[in-house]
Amino acid sequence: LTVNGAVSSNSTLTTTGAISDGDGNLRDVPQARSLSDSANLATTDLGNFVLNTSVNNTFTVPTGIFATGQIISIVNKAGSATVSAAVGPTGFILAGAASATSTAILADHGVCSVLFIGQNSAFITGNVS
């Protein structure tokens, strides 16, 4: 079956094959980038993971470019790394924490996900403190 254009359904779509989009199979989490230096997270990282390969890197979440419901994961293959919100002291809410923060420390060989709940606010969960 080949379809050109939009498809809508008011029912369940069942397939025995793969369902994919521009990033590939929707059940996979593709790697967006492999980074050995500190960097800003980018819209090209959305729905994917960024692989950190060096110790003490900082990954900055810039202001105003991410929207509610978007998500990025960071996989830390080296020593601890920092995830920093450029939006100030209340940019991140650590899952389970009592107050907001502007930085989170990603553990050595840890994984975290940043789920945006607005342009300048996100929950961060995983191996972070």
C-alpha positions as CSV (number, residue, x, y, z in Angstrom):
1,L,0.0,0.0,0.0
2,T,1.4,3.3,-1.0
3,V,-0.2,6.5,0.2
4,N,0.7,10.0,-0.9
5,G,-0.6,12.7,1.4
6,A,-2.3,12.7,4.8
7,V,-4.1,9.7,6.2
8,S,-6.7,9.8,9.0
9,S,-8.5,7.1,10.8
10,N,-11.1,6.9,13.6
11,S,-10.1,3.4,14.4
12,T,-7.0,1.3,15.2
13,L,-4.2,0.8,12.7
14,T,-2.7,-2.6,13.0
15,T,0.4,-3.8,11.1
16,T,2.8,-6.7,11.1
17,G,5.5,-4.5,9.6
18,A,7.3,-1.4,10.8
19,I,5.9,2.1,11.0
20,S,8.4,4.8,10.4
21,D,8.9,8.5,9.8
22,G,11.9,10.6,8.7
23,D,13.9,9.4,11.7
24,G,13.2,5.7,11.0
25,N,11.3,3.0,12.9
26,L,9.0,4.7,15.5
27,R,9.9,2.1,18.1
28,D,13.6,3.1,17.9
29,V,15.3,6.0,19.6
30,P,17.8,7.2,17.0
31,Q,21.1,8.8,17.9
32,A,21.1,12.5,16.9
33,R,24.7,13.3,17.6
34,S,27.8,12.1,19.4
35,L,29.5,14.9,21.3
36,S,33.0,15.0,22.8
37,D,32.7,18.7,23.8
38,S,30.1,20.9,25.5
39,A,27.2,21.9,23.3
40,N,23.7,23.4,23.1
41,L,20.8,21.0,22.6
42,A,19.1,21.6,19.3
43,T,15.7,21.0,17.6
44,T,17.5,18.4,15.5
45,D,18.0,16.3,18.7
46,L,14.2,16.1,19.4
47,G,12.9,12.6,19.7
48,N,16.4,11.3,19.6
49,F,19.3,10.8,22.0
50,V,22.6,12.7,22.2
51,L,25.6,10.6,23.2
52,N,28.2,12.3,25.4
53,T,31.7,10.7,25.0
54,S,33.9,13.0,27.2
55,V,34.0,13.8,30.9
56,N,32.8,17.1,32.4
57,N,30.8,18.4,29.4
58,T,27.9,20.8,29.8
59,F,24.8,20.4,27.6
60,T,22.8,23.6,27.6
61,V,19.1,23.9,26.9
62,P,18.6,27.2,25.1
63,T,15.6,29.4,25.7
64,G,12.5,29.6,23.6
65,I,13.2,26.9,20.9
66,F,11.5,23.8,22.4
67,A,7.7,23.3,22.7
68,T,5.4,21.5,25.1
69,G,5.6,17.7,24.7
70,Q,9.0,17.6,23.0
71,I,11.6,15.3,24.5
72,I,15.4,14.7,24.2
73,S,17.4,12.0,25.9
74,I,21.1,12.3,26.8
75,V,23.2,9.2,27.2
76,N,26.4,9.7,29.1
77,K,29.2,7.3,28.1
78,A,31.9,9.1,30.1
79,G,32.2,10.7,33.6
80,S,29.6,13.0,35.0
81,A,28.2,15.7,32.8
82,T,26.0,18.8,33.5
83,V,22.7,19.6,31.8
84,S,22.1,23.4,32.2
85,A,19.0,25.4,31.5
86,A,19.8,28.8,29.9
87,V,16.4,30.0,31.2
88,G,17.6,30.8,34.7
89,P,17.1,29.2,38.1
90,T,13.7,27.7,37.5
91,G,14.2,26.1,34.1
92,F,14.3,22.4,35.3
93,I,12.1,20.5,37.6
94,L,14.0,17.3,38.7
95,A,11.5,14.5,38.8
96,G,10.7,13.9,42.5
97,A,12.4,17.1,43.7
98,A,10.7,19.7,45.8
99,S,12.0,22.8,43.9
100,A,13.2,23.9,40.5
101,T,16.8,24.3,39.5
102,S,18.9,25.5,36.5
103,T,21.4,22.6,36.5
104,A,21.3,18.9,36.8
105,I,24.3,16.5,37.1
106,L,24.1,13.5,34.9
107,A,25.7,10.5,36.5
108,D,28.7,8.6,35.1
109,H,27.3,6.2,32.5
110,G,23.8,7.6,33.2
111,V,20.8,8.4,31.0
112,C,18.3,11.2,31.3
113,S,15.4,12.6,29.4
114,V,14.3,16.2,29.2
115,L,10.5,16.6,28.7
116,F,9.5,20.1,27.8
117,I,6.3,21.5,29.4
118,G,6.7,24.9,27.8
119,Q,9.3,26.9,25.9
120,N,11.3,27.7,29.0
121,S,10.4,24.9,31.4
122,A,11.1,21.1,31.4
123,F,11.1,18.1,33.6
124,I,14.3,16.1,33.7
125,T,14.4,12.6,34.9
126,G,16.8,9.7,35.0
127,N,20.3,9.3,36.5
128,V,20.4,13.0,37.6
129,S,20.8,14.9,40.8
